[in-house]
Amino acid sequence: MKKFAKINLIVFIMTIICFTIKSCNTTNTITDKIENKDLESKLNKTWVLKSIEQTNVSDAFKEDIPSLMFDFTNHTVSGNSGCNQFNGGFALLGNLYAPTPLITTRMICPSKNQESKLLDLLAKKSTLIFNNYTLQFVQNGKVVLEFIPK
């Protein structure tokens, strides 16, 4: 009889642990959804490039300054890459930005700029971080793009 009581006690404790873990996961999911909405509201504006791989935008682009816009209704990202227009899809998981391949126009640009580098960096998964009103794209632990609100 003692063995049966021990087994019941173990089952009871395991059940409590399972419910506790399950409720913790539910709380985290709700928190993640709130953070995504917060991030979405922060991103919902036009962003202009401030720097690319630590190079000031005025040194990297001589004419048009690149811009970026997020559309959360259609899950698309679009903008100007310094000469050409671009757009594509994206998913946002927490603060992880996961883009689909970008589509761009193919105009000949009159001056040299770092447009191809910008498009390559925008086409890669990044962690999005806000730092003093600056939107940073971080790849492999390094800030590769910085945007400021227009």
C-alpha positions, 0 to 999 in steps of 0.5 A: 500500500505504501508503494501505491501511495508513493506512486500516486504522490509522484504522479501528482507532483509530475502533474503539478510540474507539467501544469506549471511549465505549461502556464509559464509557456502561455505567459511567454507567448502572450508577452512575445505577442505584446512585444511584437505589437510594440515593435510593429508600432515602432517600425511603422514609419519611413526610415532613412539610412544613417550608416552602412557597416559603420560608414556614414551615409553621406560617404556611401551615397552621393545622391539619393539617401536610401529609405525603408518602409515596413507594411505589416498588413501585407508583410512587405518591406520596400524603399529606395536603395540609393538609385533603384526601388526595391520591395519584398516580403518579410516575417518578424519573429520577436525582433528577428527580421527574416526577409524573402528575396528582394525585387529591385528596379534596374536603372543605371545609377549616375554616381557610385554608391554602395547600393548593392551592399545595402541590398545584400544586407537587407536580404539577410536575416537580422536582429532588429534593435532600437538604440536612441531612436535608431533602428539597427540591423545586427548580423553576426553580432555586428551592426551592419545598417542603421536607420533613423526616422524620416 
